[in-house]
């Protein structure tokens, strides 16, 4: 299959592109710059010059030529909304495949560090996090295109971890650099369903192979409360743990990072398992603790 990956220079998109190429697909990746194109070519991915701004026309034209399009970009809401609208219009009536990478941030709950009993399967109703309203609207646009001749699907992973990630484990290490302690917000019992990036890539491969038009698929392998992450990091580094309030959290991680570190976002992957036969293979996000790259984050600038 000839697959175009939009977002192939990113953490998740790059893993997806390499996984699909290793599975025997002909994979192209959108590259905004010459250096990005060279990096893709070195990884065995055919570079396609374009972007989601001035070069969006070239990106959409390349998508039209591909058998399948994987959207794994993370632009701002305005660019994403415009890109998804153009992609779905361009692919209407072709019968070709569009798989959109979203995330369980759309169902995030602001719990202030407290645990939430709520966890959502793919088609269960939830209150959309206001900051993710545009992302949820993009999901809806993609799924609606299934009624217009597009084999369209949405994949919603939880917190994605793996080599080079910037997720909760990395954020806790950053708090050590900022405060000398491994920090969590409030009681630290909030949980964010997580999944390894390689398992996300396998789910995309299964969606391309056997997913149905209008399919919505979650990816989750486990959950770890933020306080447990902090305790594991503290044990590795020999430092203390500490609860912080919202104001200090924003000073450590920035407003958006503080929001994520205080929230719960729990999901179940019912459709992924039943329809695609997907199951995760990597379960222990805390296995990252002790990696040199993370210890360097905790040490702060040289």
Secondary structure, 3 states (H helix, E strand, C coil): CEEEEECCCCHHHHHHHHHHHHCCCEEEEEECCHHHHHHHHHCCCEEEECCCCCCHHHHHHHHHHCCEEEECCCCCHHHHHHHHHHHHHHHCCCCCEEEEECCHHHHCEECCCCCCCCCECCCCCCCCCHHHHHHHHHHHHHHHHHHHCCEEEEEEECEEECCCCCCHHHHHHHHHHHHCEEEEECCCCCCECEEEHHHHHHHHHHHHHHCCCCEEEEECCECCCHHHHHHHHHHHHCCEEEEECHHHHHHHHHHHHHHHHCEEECECCHHHHHHHCCCCCCCCHHHHCCCHHHHHHHHCCC
